[in-house]
Amino acid sequence: MDRFTYFNRLDGLLKMIERGAISTPEQAAGFFNCSEKTIRNMINYLRSEGKDIIYCRRTNCYKLVE
């Protein structure tokens, strides 16, 4: 995957997390046509860039804490 594609996917993943549209790495991997490991790496990258992303067990989805 080239850098342009990766950063486009990062942006898309972040937008989906903001909307509460991602419930599992498996679901996101299916949407972005990549592995669950790639999704986990992308979430960890977003966290390292200062995005406070948590997984809420009550609602079973990723959330962006503001």
N, CA, C and O atoms as a MOPAC input file, in Angstrom:
PM7 MOZYME 1SCF
protein

 N      0.85700 1    -1.16900 1     0.00000 1
 C      0.00000 1     0.00000 1     0.00000 1
 C      0.90800 1     1.23900 1     0.00000 1
 O      1.83700 1     1.33500 1     0.80200 1
 N      0.63400 1     2.16400 1    -0.88800 1
 C      1.45900 1     3.36800 1    -0.92800 1
 C      1.01400 1     4.36200 1     0.15000 1
 O     -0.04700 1     4.20600 1     0.75600 1
 N      1.83400 1     5.37200 1     0.37500 1
 C      1.57300 1     6.34500 1     1.44400 1
 C      0.26600 1     7.11200 1     1.23200 1
 O     -0.46200 1     7.38000 1     2.18800 1
 N     -0.02200 1     7.45700 1    -0.00100 1
 C     -1.24800 1     8.19900 1    -0.30400 1
 C     -2.47400 1     7.37800 1     0.10000 1
 O     -3.38100 1     7.88900 1     0.75600 1
 N     -2.49300 1     6.12200 1    -0.28800 1
 C     -3.60900 1     5.23400 1     0.05600 1
 C     -3.71200 1     5.06700 1     1.56500 1
 O     -4.80600 1     5.12100 1     2.12700 1
 N     -2.57100 1     4.86500 1     2.22200 1
 C     -2.56100 1     4.67500 1     3.67400 1
 C     -3.15100 1     5.89200 1     4.39300 1
 O     -3.98700 1     5.74400 1     5.28400 1
 N     -2.71400 1     7.09500 1     4.00400 1
 C     -3.20900 1     8.28700 1     4.68100 1
 C     -4.66500 1     8.58400 1     4.32800 1
 O     -5.38100 1     9.16400 1     5.14400 1
 N     -5.11200 1     8.20900 1     3.15600 1
 C     -6.53900 1     8.31900 1     2.84000 1
 C     -7.35700 1     7.37700 1     3.70900 1
 O     -8.43600 1     7.73500 1     4.18100 1
 N     -6.84000 1     6.17100 1     3.91700 1
 C     -7.53300 1     5.21300 1     4.78600 1
 C     -7.53600 1     5.70900 1     6.22900 1
 O     -8.53600 1     5.56000 1     6.93100 1
 N     -6.42800 1     6.29500 1     6.67700 1
 C     -6.38600 1     6.86600 1     8.02800 1
 C     -7.46600 1     7.92300 1     8.20200 1
 O     -8.17900 1     7.93900 1     9.20600 1
 N     -7.57600 1     8.79500 1     7.22700 1
 C     -8.58800 1     9.85500 1     7.28900 1
 C     -9.99200 1     9.25400 1     7.31700 1
 O    -10.84000 1     9.68700 1     8.09700 1
 N    -10.23200 1     8.27000 1     6.47900 1
 C    -11.54100 1     7.61100 1     6.45200 1
 C    -11.84800 1     6.89000 1     7.74900 1
 O    -12.97400 1     6.93400 1     8.24300 1
 N    -10.84000 1     6.22500 1     8.29900 1
 C    -11.02500 1     5.51700 1     9.57200 1
 C    -11.34600 1     6.50100 1    10.68200 1
 O    -12.24600 1     6.25700 1    11.48600 1
 N    -10.62800 1     7.60200 1    10.73800 1
 C    -10.88100 1     8.61000 1    11.76400 1
 C    -12.30000 1     9.17400 1    11.64800 1
 O    -12.98100 1     9.34900 1    12.65800 1
 N    -12.73600 1     9.45200 1    10.44800 1
 C    -14.09900 1     9.96300 1    10.24800 1
 C    -15.14400 1     8.94400 1    10.68900 1
 O    -16.16200 1     9.31100 1    11.27700 1
 N    -14.89700 1     7.67100 1    10.41000 1
 C    -15.84600 1     6.62800 1    10.82200 1
 C    -15.86500 1     6.48000 1    12.34000 1
 O    -16.92000 1     6.24200 1    12.92800 1
 N    -14.70900 1     6.61800 1    12.97200 1
 C    -14.65300 1     6.55100 1    14.43400 1
 C    -15.40800 1     7.73900 1    15.02700 1
 O    -16.14600 1     7.58000 1    15.99900 1
 N    -15.23100 1     8.91200 1    14.45700 1
 C    -15.94800 1    10.10400 1    14.94200 1
 C    -17.45800 1     9.92100 1    14.88100 1
 O    -18.17900 1    10.41100 1    15.75000 1
 N    -17.93800 1     9.21700 1    13.86100 1
 C    -19.38500 1     8.97800 1    13.70500 1
 C    -19.86400 1     7.76700 1    14.49800 1
 O    -21.06700 1     7.52400 1    14.58700 1
 N    -18.93100 1     7.00000 1    15.07700 1
 C    -19.30600 1     5.79300 1    15.81200 1
 C    -19.69600 1     4.65300 1    14.89200 1
 O    -20.49700 1     3.79600 1    15.26400 1
 N    -19.13400 1     4.64000 1    13.69700 1
 C    -19.52100 1     3.65900 1    12.69500 1
 C    -18.62300 1     2.41700 1    12.66500 1
 O    -18.85200 1     1.51400 1    11.86000 1
 N    -17.61200 1     2.36100 1    13.52500 1
 C    -16.70800 1     1.20500 1    13.54600 1
 C    -16.87000 1     0.48900 1    14.87800 1
 O    -16.61500 1     1.07000 1    15.93300 1
 N    -17.29100 1    -0.76900 1    14.83400 1
 C    -17.48100 1    -1.50000 1    16.07800 1
 C    -16.35300 1    -2.48600 1    16.35800 1
 O    -16.05900 1    -2.76500 1    17.52100 1
 N    -15.72200 1    -3.01300 1    15.33200 1
 C    -14.62100 1    -3.95700 1    15.54000 1
 C    -13.55400 1    -3.75000 1    14.47200 1
 O    -13.84100 1    -3.22900 1    13.39400 1
 N    -12.31700 1    -4.16000 1    14.77400 1
 C    -11.28600 1    -4.12100 1    13.74000 1
 C    -11.65600 1    -4.99300 1    12.53800 1
 O    -11.30000 1    -4.67500 1    11.40300 1
 N    -12.36600 1    -6.08300 1    12.78800 1
 C    -12.79600 1    -6.96700 1    11.71000 1
 C    -13.74800 1    -6.24200 1    10.75100 1
 O    -13.63000 1    -6.36900 1     9.53200 1
 N    -14.68100 1    -5.48800 1    11.31100 1
 C    -15.62400 1    -4.73100 1    10.48600 1
 C    -14.88200 1    -3.68600 1     9.65400 1
 O    -15.14800 1    -3.53400 1     8.46100 1
 N    -13.95600 1    -2.97100 1    10.28500 1
 C    -13.19100 1    -1.94600 1     9.57200 1
 C    -12.31800 1    -2.57400 1     8.49500 1
 O    -12.17700 1    -2.01900 1     7.40500 1
 N    -11.72800 1    -3.73200 1     8.79500 1
 C    -10.88500 1    -4.40800 1     7.80900 1
 C    -11.69700 1    -4.79100 1     6.58100 1
 O    -11.21200 1    -4.68200 1     5.45400 1
 N    -12.91600 1    -5.23300 1     6.79100 1
 C    -13.78100 1    -5.56100 1     5.66300 1
 C    -14.12800 1    -4.33200 1     4.83800 1
 O    -14.17700 1    -4.39100 1     3.61000 1
 N    -14.36500 1    -3.22700 1     5.51600 1
 C    -14.71900 1    -1.99000 1     4.81600 1
 C    -13.54500 1    -1.46300 1     4.00200 1
 O    -13.71900 1    -1.03100 1     2.86200 1
 N    -12.33800 1    -1.49700 1     4.58900 1
 C    -11.16100 1    -0.94800 1     3.92000 1
 C    -10.38200 1    -1.99700 1     3.11800 1
 O     -9.35700 1    -1.68700 1     2.51100 1
 N    -10.87300 1    -3.23000 1     3.12000 1
 C    -10.24300 1    -4.31600 1     2.36900 1
 C     -8.76900 1    -4.48800 1     2.75300 1
 O     -7.88100 1    -4.47800 1     1.90000 1
 N     -8.53700 1    -4.64700 1     4.06200 1
 C     -7.19800 1    -4.87900 1     4.57500 1
 C     -7.31000 1    -5.81400 1     5.77400 1
 O     -8.40200 1    -6.29300 1     6.07800 1
 N     -6.21800 1    -6.07800 1     6.44900 1
 C     -6.23300 1    -6.99300 1     7.58400 1
 C     -6.62600 1    -6.27100 1     8.87800 1
 O     -6.55000 1    -5.04600 1     8.97100 1
 N     -7.04500 1    -7.05600 1     9.86700 1
 C     -7.35200 1    -6.49700 1    11.17700 1
 C     -6.10500 1    -5.88100 1    11.80100 1
 O     -6.18500 1    -4.85400 1    12.47600 1
 N     -4.96400 1    -6.50400 1    11.57500 1
 C     -3.68800 1    -5.99700 1    12.08500 1
 C     -3.41700 1    -4.59500 1    11.52700 1
 O     -2.95000 1    -3.71600 1    12.25100 1
 N     -3.70900 1    -4.39100 1    10.24600 1
 C     -3.52700 1    -3.07200 1     9.64500 1
 C     -4.42700 1    -2.05300 1    10.32000 1
 O     -3.99700 1    -0.92700 1    10.57100 1
 N     -5.65500 1    -2.41800 1    10.61700 1
 C     -6.58100 1    -1.50200 1    11.29800 1
 C     -6.05700 1    -1.17000 1    12.68900 1
 O     -6.07300 1    -0.00900 1    13.09700 1
 N     -5.59300 1    -2.17800 1    13.41600 1
 C     -5.03800 1    -1.92200 1    14.74800 1
 C     -3.82400 1    -0.99600 1    14.66100 1
 O     -3.66600 1    -0.09500 1    15.48500 1
 N     -2.97500 1    -1.21900 1    13.66700 1
 C     -1.81200 1    -0.34800 1    13.47200 1
 C     -2.24200 1     1.07600 1    13.14500 1
 O     -1.63600 1     2.03800 1    13.61900 1
 N     -3.28100 1     1.20700 1    12.34000 1
 C     -3.77800 1     2.53100 1    11.96900 1
 C     -4.34000 1     3.25000 1    13.19800 1
 O     -4.10400 1     4.44500 1    13.37800 1
 N     -5.07800 1     2.53500 1    14.03700 1
 C     -5.62100 1     3.13000 1    15.26100 1
 C     -4.47500 1     3.54000 1    16.19100 1
 O     -4.51300 1     4.61800 1    16.78500 1
 N     -3.46300 1     2.68700 1    16.31600 1
 C     -2.30900 1     3.03600 1    17.14600 1
 C     -1.57100 1     4.24800 1    16.58600 1
 O     -1.08500 1     5.07900 1    17.35300 1
 N     -1.47900 1     4.36000 1    15.27300 1
 C     -0.84900 1     5.53000 1    14.65300 1
 C     -1.64200 1     6.79200 1    14.98100 1
 O     -1.06500 1     7.81400 1    15.35200 1
 N     -2.96500 1     6.71900 1    14.84400 1
 C     -3.80200 1     7.87700 1    15.16500 1
 C     -3.63700 1     8.27600 1    16.63300 1
 O     -3.59700 1     9.46300 1    16.95800 1
 N     -3.54400 1     7.28100 1    17.51200 1
 C     -3.31600 1     7.57300 1    18.92700 1
 C     -1.96900 1     8.25400 1    19.13400 1
 O     -1.86500 1     9.19000 1    19.92600 1
 N     -0.94200 1     7.79700 1    18.43600 1
 C      0.38700 1     8.39600 1    18.57400 1
 C      0.42000 1     9.83200 1    18.04200 1
 O      1.28800 1    10.61900 1    18.42000 1
 N     -0.52500 1    10.16400 1    17.16700 1
 C     -0.63800 1    11.51800 1    16.62800 1
 C     -1.52000 1    12.41300 1    17.50500 1
 O     -1.83500 1    13.54200 1    17.13000 1
 N     -1.91300 1    11.90200 1    18.66800 1
 C     -2.65600 1    12.72100 1    19.61900 1
 C     -4.15600 1    12.52200 1    19.64000 1
 O     -4.85200 1    13.20300 1    20.39200 1
 N     -4.67200 1    11.61200 1    18.84000 1
 C     -6.11600 1    11.33500 1    18.85300 1
 C     -6.41300 1    10.39700 1    20.01700 1
 O     -5.80700 1     9.33200 1    20.13200 1
 N     -7.33800 1    10.79100 1    20.87200 1
 C     -7.69500 1     9.99100 1    22.04100 1
 C     -8.81900 1     9.02700 1    21.65600 1
 O    -10.00000 1     9.33200 1    21.82300 1
 N     -8.43600 1     7.87600 1    21.14400 1
 C     -9.39300 1     6.87300 1    20.67000 1
 C     -9.49200 1     5.77300 1    21.71600 1
 O     -8.48600 1     5.20700 1    22.14700 1
 N    -10.71500 1     5.48600 1    22.11100 1
 C    -10.95600 1     4.41200 1    23.07300 1
 C    -11.95200 1     3.42200 1    22.47100 1
 O    -12.65300 1     3.72700 1    21.50600 1
 N    -11.99400 1     2.23600 1    23.06300 1
 C    -13.02200 1     1.26700 1    22.68900 1
 C    -14.00000 1     1.19600 1    23.85000 1
 O    -13.61900 1     0.87300 1    24.97500 1
 N    -15.24800 1     1.49700 1    23.57500 1
 C    -16.29200 1     1.48500 1    24.59900 1
 C    -16.98000 1     0.12200 1    24.59600 1
 O    -17.64300 1    -0.24900 1    23.62800 1
 N    -16.81600 1    -0.60500 1    25.67600 1
 C    -17.43400 1    -1.94200 1    25.75800 1
 C    -18.94800 1    -1.86600 1    25.92400 1
 O    -19.66900 1    -2.79400 1    25.55900 1
 N    -19.41900 1    -0.75700 1    26.47700 1
 C    -20.86700 1    -0.61500 1    26.67300 1
 C    -21.58600 1    -0.50100 1    25.33700 1
 O    -22.63000 1    -1.12100 1    25.13700 1
 N    -21.03500 1     0.28600 1    24.42800 1
 C    -21.66600 1     0.48200 1    23.12300 1
 C    -21.03000 1    -0.35500 1    22.02300 1
 O    -21.50800 1    -0.36900 1    20.88900 1
 N    -19.94500 1    -1.05500 1    22.36400 1
 C    -19.22100 1    -1.91200 1    21.41200 1
 C    -18.77500 1    -1.16400 1    20.15800 1
 O    -18.99700 1    -1.61700 1    19.03500 1
 N    -18.14100 1    -0.00400 1    20.37200 1
 C    -17.58900 1     0.71500 1    19.23400 1
 C    -16.42200 1     1.59100 1    19.67600 1
 O    -16.26700 1     1.90300 1    20.85600 1
 N    -15.60900 1     1.97800 1    18.70200 1
 C    -14.51800 1     2.90700 1    18.96600 1
 C    -15.09300 1     4.31600 1    19.04600 1
 O    -16.03600 1     4.66600 1    18.33600 1
 N    -14.49300 1     5.12500 1    19.94100 1
 C    -14.95200 1     6.50100 1    20.11000 1
 C    -13.74700 1     7.42300 1    20.18900 1
 O    -12.66300 1     7.03600 1    20.62700 1
 N    -13.96700 1     8.63400 1    19.75900 1
 C    -12.95700 1     9.68300 1    19.86300 1
 C    -13.34100 1    10.54400 1    21.06000 1
 O    -14.40400 1    11.16500 1    21.06900 1
 N    -12.48100 1    10.58000 1    22.06300 1
 C    -12.73700 1    11.36400 1    23.26500 1
 C    -12.20000 1    12.76700 1    23.02400 1
 O    -11.07000 1    12.94500 1    22.57100 1
 N    -13.01400 1    13.74100 1    23.32900 1
 C    -12.59100 1    15.13500 1    23.10100 1
 C    -12.18100 1    15.79800 1    24.37800 1
 O    -11.79800 1    16.96800 1    24.37200 1

